[in-house]
Amino acid sequence: MDERVVKSWNVNFFQTARGDRPVEDFIKDQDEATYAKILTAISLLRNGGPFLKPPYIKKLQNKLYELRISGVVAIRIFYTIQNNEYYLLHAFKKKTQKIPTKELKIAIDRIREVI
């Protein structure tokens, strides 16, 4: 029997000063199939933590990563890691190869609020 302990990492939703949780709201607005895929990806992050590798995640820049959900609709969830906890900062439907600057800026602004 394997004696290793399975660790689970905390995954938190970014919360605005007003108490809104934009990523959680985004997820709830998706169709059933997309919703299920997103929850599966978040579960992978919770269970895999720093051991989760591409194609599920990608490091974008210092302290900023993306959780990649593919399918008919491609979803990206930007996140950061602070004190060994994951913070889901921003989510959007990916429609082009390049990450829109507007989406990146939102995530970077939110990192400053978490740190």
QUIKAUR-V639698 format. One record per residue. N is the residue number from 1. BURIAL is # if it has 9 or more other ideal C-beta (glycine too) atoms within 8 Angstrom, else .. Layout:
# QUIKAUR-V639698
n = (N,N)
burial = (BURIAL,BURIAL)
This chain:
# QUIKAUR-V639698
n = (1,2,3,4,5,6,7,8,9,10,11,12,13,14,15,16,17,18,19,20,21,22,23,24,25,26,27,28,29,30,31,32,33,34,35,36,37,38,39,40,41,42,43,44,45,46,47,48,49,50,51,52,53,54,55,56,57,58,59,60,61,62,63,64,65,66,67,68,69,70,71,72,73,74,75,76,77,78,79,80,81,82,83,84,85,86,87,88,89,90,91,92,93,94,95,96,97,98,99,100,101,102,103,104,105,106,107,108,109,110,111,112,113,114,115)
burial = (.,.,.,.,.,.,.,.,#,.,#,.,.,#,.,#,.,.,.,.,#,#,#,.,#,#,#,.,.,#,.,.,.,#,#,.,#,#,#,.,#,#,.,#,#,#,#,#,#,.,.,#,.,.,.,#,#,.,.,#,.,.,.,#,#,#,#,#,#,.,#,.,.,#,#,#,#,#,#,#,#,.,.,.,#,#,#,#,#,#,#,#,.,.,.,.,.,.,#,.,.,.,#,#,.,#,#,#,.,#,#,.,#,#,.)
